[in-house]
Amino acid sequence: MAAPGKSPSDGLARKLHDEAKKEEVYFRNIIPRTGFIGKYLSYTDRQESPGSYHFWVAATMLSATVQRRAWINKGIYNVYPSIYTILVSPSGRCRKSRAIRLGTELIEDFSWINIIADKTSPEAFLQALMEGTQSMAQGPTAGPAGGINIPVGTPDATGLIRATELGVFINRQTYTSGMVGILTDLFDCPNKFQYLTRNKKPIILHNVAITFLGATTPKWLATNLPEGAFEGGFMSRFILVVKEVRDRRISFSAEPPQQEKRDLRDCLLRIHINYRGSIPLENPARNWFDDWYTSGTADIIDNEEMSGFVERKPDTVLKLALLLSASDQRDTIRVEDLQSAKRIIDWTQEKMFDGFAHVDLSHIGSLRHKTLEALKLAGGRLSRRDVMRKFGGRINGVKDLEEIEAIMKEAGDIEIKFWRKNDTGRWGKGYVLTDSVQNYTDMVDVHPENPNRPAGKKKS
């Protein structure tokens, strides 16, 4: 029996909090603590959002600062540090919007950063991108590796898209309007981009560099993204920073000292002014990257939605390594930058797969995911009757439940057991997460009162 004043879920909440804390401790051990990033993590340490959120917000602020002013030359094309970042967690749990505000507050009044929000039509978005850069042109930036001449003084089409509610920018309506296709094309920082409005009036952008910082929930990913967002590779261009619960609870978050804020702004200004040109890899860094890339040890995954991200992972590692170098205001990329970038992306990718696990276009797949989530929240096991009660409105009869049951069992998600119900004392059938079986000693594989009804088989 639970202690007075405590619910059975208290123990699970504590377990999830402890797991989140361990994850964040590991993450903090693999990220650099120097330069702008180190200062920013100290600046945000008084707030509840996870450290992994704050790291990726810091990296995104650096991306918006560097724009196209620095790059890595890969021969036939340049890698610019443009990144698309989305913070993902259930509503209200991890302070996503606050984490974004802490970062964007640093750059809001910089004339050379164009923050774009709430522009849902392609025309409005592209016009804001073009017009917002008129005062930011500071001489020519890099043309393509092959070299075409952009007129000196032509403004760079750079901007930071801030979408604290992802649905404002990405939804079924904006998908059909062409916004998703535009964001997909702009991801690779084209030297020239042309769009014809409905009135056949061209909008022409030069030297494009877009940074994206947004937030959403797993449920939104599961219910609002059109299938084409994956098939066209759009969502695989995003870095999803996925958290289930926050690792720290601070009842009254202290306001960061204003001097620290000024120091961070000064740091970004120096990076914007001084961090320019082609940034070379030091010889050990180049050798390490060549060995890793050519070794054939790229991730092999079953998640079709994530395959595009894995294909782009080498360039993502280069982008992040360049941002780590910019953070320290160094003019080369060290092997340590590449190794840190890969470790950080490996960690983030593992959690990212959890975010895309919510996205399943099939009815049965969605119910399977919801059932597994319910099992986790219940401490690891639920009776078959409880599952029927919880999802009865979504399950189309016993046949659906049997199909979900068979898939979960075949995938190794669960074991099917029998145990006595607390309210009636009668034996009943239920599901136990595979890694929770050892936590229960009151379960059996065969119904004690009906030996011909083994677990995993429906009642005859």
N, C-alpha and C positions, 0 to 999 in steps of 0.2 A: 504494500500500500504506500502511496506517495505521502511524504511528510506534509503536515498541516501547512496550508498556504502555498503549496507547490503543486503544479500540474505535472502530469507524466511527460509533457513535452519539454520541461525545464532541462532535463538531462540531455536531450537531443540538442537543444539550443546551445548548451555549454559545449557539447562535442563539436558542433559545427563551428562555433567560435574558436575553439582550440585548434581545429584543423586549419581554419583561415589564418590564424596567427602563425602557425608553423609554415604555411605557404609563403606568407609575407616576410617572415624572417629569412627564409631561403632566398627569396627574390632580392631582398635588401643586401644580401651577401654577394650577389652576382652583378650588381649594378655599380658603376663608378660613383664615388662620392666627392669628386673634385669639380672645379669649374662651375659653370652656371647650374648644371644639374645638381651638384652637391649642395650649392647654396639654396636652390629651389626646394629640395627635399627637406632641408632644415627649416625653411620658411613655412612649409605646409605641415610640419610635424605636429602642430598644435590642433589639427583638425581631423575629423573622423574618417574621411575617405581613405581607402587603402593606399599604401605606398606605391603599389603598381599603377594605380590610377594617376597619382601625382607624377610618377616617372614619365608615363606616356604623354601626359599633358605638357610636361617640360620639353620632351622631345618634339612635340607638335609645335610649341611656341618657337623652338629653334628652327624648325622647318619653315614656319611663316616668316622668320627673321632672315634666314639665309636666302630663301627664294631660289632664283636661278643664278645668284651671284657666285656660287661655288658649285663644283661638280667633279665627278670622277669620269675620266675619259676611258671608255671601253673600246676604242677603235672606231667601230662603225656607228656608235651612238654614245651620248653622254648620259650618265646616271645623275639625276638631280635629286636633292633630298626631300622631295615632295611626298608626304605621307597622308593617308586617310585613316583616321583613328575614331573608333566608336567604343565608348564605355558601356558595358552591359551588366545589368543586375536587376533583380526584381525591384519593383517600385518602392522607393523610400528606404531601401536597406543600406546602400553604400554611398549615398550623398554624391551622386554623379554630377548633378547640375552645379553643386557647390565647387566640386573639384575643377570643373570647366571654368567657372567664374573666377576662381583664384588665379588661373593662368591668364585668361584673356584680359583681366583687369590690368595686368602689367603693360599691355600693348594697345589699349583702347584708344589712346590719344596720340599715338605715333602716326605722323602723316604718311609714312612710307609703308604702313600696313593697312590693307584694305579689308576690313571685317565685313562679311556679307551674311545677313540673316534675313529670314522671312521672305526670300525672293523665290516664289514657287513656280513661276513660268520661265521657260527658257529665255525669252526676250528680256524680261526684267533682270534675271540673273546675269546674263552676258552683258547687258548694258551697264549694270552696276560694276561688273568686273572691268569693263573698258573705261568707264568714266571715272571710277574711283582711283585709277592709277595715273591720271593726268599729272598730278602734282608730285608723283613719286619718281618720275624718270630721272635717273642719275647717270646718264651716259649709257653706252652700249653694254650688253651682257653677252654671254656666249651664244654664238650661232651654232648650227648643227656641226657634227664632226666633219662632214663633207664641206661645209662652208658656203653659206649664201649671205649676201650683204643685207642687213636690216638698216634702214636709215638711222643715222645718229640722232638721238633725241626721241625716237619712237618709244612710247611708254610701254613698259612691261605689263602684261596682263597677269598680275599676281594678286592673290587674295586668300584670306582665311574664311572658310565657311564655318560658321558657328551654328550648330543645330542641337540645342539642349533637348529638344524633342525631335527625334529623327524623322517622325512622320510628317513634319512640315516640309522636308526636302525630298524624302523618298517614300512614295506610296503608290498605290495602283494608278491614281490619276496622273501623278508626275511621270510615272513610267510610260503611260500611253502618250503623254505630251512630248516626250523626247528628252526630258531632263536627265534620266538615267543614262541614256546614250551619250549625252554631252559630257557628263561627269566621267564616264568611262573613257571617252576620247581624250579628255583633258588630263587624265591621270599621268600619262606619259610625257607631259610637259612639251607639247608640240611647239615648234618655232613659229608656226602660223596656223591659225584656226579660223575658218570662215563658216558663218551660219546665215542662212537666208530666213528672214522673218516671214510671217504670213503674207505680208505686203510685198514680198520679194526684195526687201531692202537688206543688203548684206551688213552683217556685223563682223568685223575683221579684228582678230586679236593677234598680237605678236608676243613672242617670248613668254609663253604661258607657264605659270607655276601655281598650282592650286594646292592648298592644305585644307584638310577637312577634320573638324573635331565635333563629334556628336555623341548623343547618349540615347539609350533605349532599353527596353526590357526583353528578356527571353520570350515572353508571351507575344510581344509585338512582332519579333522576328518570325515566330511560328505562324502568325495569323494574317500578316499584312504584306509580306513580300510576295510579289508575283513570281511565278516559276521562272520566267525569263531573266530575272535578276541573277539567277545562278547559271542558267544555260549560257548567257552571254558573258559570263565571267565578271560581272559587275561587283558582286559582293566579295569575291575572292581578292579584290584589290584592297579591301579594308583590313586593318589590324583591329580585331575585336578583343578588347581587354575584359575578360569575363570573370565576374565574382558573384558568389551566391550570398555571402554575408560579409560584413566588415570585420576586421580583425581587432579593432579597438573601439572603445566606447568612452566618449568624453562629454560629460554633462554640459559643461560650459566651455566652448572652444574659445581660446584666447585670440584676440585680434593680433595678427602679425605686426611686429614693429615697423613703423613707417620707414625707418632708415634701411631696413632689410629690403623693403619694396623698392626704395630708390636705388639701392646697390644692384638689384636684379635688373632694373630698367637700364641702368648705366651699362651693365654687362651686355645686355641685348643690343644696345646701341653700338657699342664697340665692335661686337661681332658683325652687325649689319654693315658697318663701315669698312672693317679691316679684313673680314674673312671672304676672300674673293679669288676667282680664277680656278684653274684645274688643280685639284688637290691630289698629289701623287701618293701611291702606296709605297712605303719603305720596302726594301728588298725582302726582309723576312715576312712582311705582311703579304706581299705579292706571291711569294713562294707558298705560304700557308693557304692563301685563297685558291691558288692553282691546284694544290694537292687536294683540298676539300672538294672543289668543283669537279675535278676530273676523276675522283675516286669512285664515282658511281654509288655513293652512299646516301643519295637523296632519299627523302622520306617516301616510303611506299604506304599509301593509306587507302582505306576502304571508303572513306567519306568523299563521295563524288563532288559535293559542294565545295570542299576544301582543296581539291586537286589543283585549281588555278593558283591558289595562294602558295602552295608548295612549289609549283613551277617557277613562281616569281621570287622565291625565297632568297636565292643568291643576290639578286639586286636589292632586295629588302635589307639583307645583311650589310651590303655596301652603303645603302642610304643611312642606316642607323650608325654605322661606323663613322661616316662622314659627320653626322650630327654630334657624336661623342668627341670627335676631333674639334669641331666648332665650339663645343661647350668649354673645352680647355684652351681655345684660341691657339691651336697648333697648326702649322702649315703642312703637315704630312699626316698620313694615316698609319698608325703602328699596328703591329700584329696583335697587341693587346686590345686595340679598338675592335678589330674584326672578331676576335675570340669572345669578347664581352658581348658584342652585338649578336653573335650566333647563340650564346647561352640565353640571353634575354628573349630572343625570338623563339627559341625552342620552348622555353617556359611558357611564353604567351600563347604559342601555337597549341600546346597541350590543353590549355584552358579554353582556347578558341574553339576546339573541337566540341567542347561541352556546350558552347553557345549554339553551334550549328546542329547539335543533337535535337534542339527544339524544333528544327525546321524539317518537317516530314510531310509530304504532300498526300500521303495515304491516311485514310481514316484509322485503320488498324495500327499503323505506325505511331500516330498521334496518341492513341489510347494506351499503347505500350509505354510510351514515354511518361504519360500522366500517371500510369499505375506505378512505375518505378519511382517517380518523384513522391507519390503518396506513401510508398513503402519506406523511403528514406525518412520522411517527416514523421512516420509512425514509429520509428526506432528500428525498423528492419523487417517487420512482419505484419501482415494483415490477413484476416480471414477472407475466404471467398465471398461470403455474404457481405462483409464490409465494403469490398470492392464494388459489388453490385449496387449497394446502397449509394456509394459515393459517386459512381459514374453511370448510374442507371439511366439517366436522361440521354447519355451519349452512346451507350452500348445497345446495339440492336439485337437484343435477345442473348440467350445462352451461347449460341453459335459464335458470336463475336468474342465472348469471354473465353471460350475454349480455344479459339484461334490465337488470341493474345497470350493465353497461358502456354500454349505449345511453342510459340515463338520465343517467349522469355526463357522457357526451360531449355530449348534447343540452343539458344545463344549463351547459356550459362549464367543468365542474370539471376535466376531464382532456383530454389528447390521447393518442391511441393510436399507439405507435411500435414500431419493431423495433430491437434492438441485440444484439450478441454476448454470450452468457453467459460469465461469467468462468471457470466450472468446465469447460465443454465447448468453448467457442469457437464453438458453433453459434448461429445467429440465432434469436431468440425474440421473441414478441410481449409487450408490456407496457403499463402505464399510467403517465403522467407528469402530475403536477399542472400545470395551465396556467401558473401563475406560476413554475414550476421548469424549464420547457423550455429556457430560455436557459442553464441551468447544465450542460447535457450536450451534447457535440459529437459523440458516437458513435452518434447515432440517425438512422434514416431512416424515410420514410413508407411505403416499399414494400419488401417482402421481397426482398433482393438475389438470392436463389436461386430465388424463385418470384414473379415480377412480377405474376402473376395473383391474388396474395393481398395486396391493399392493407390498410393499417391500418384497423380499424373493421369489417372483414368477416371472418366466420368462414371457416375453411379448408374448401374444397370437398371 
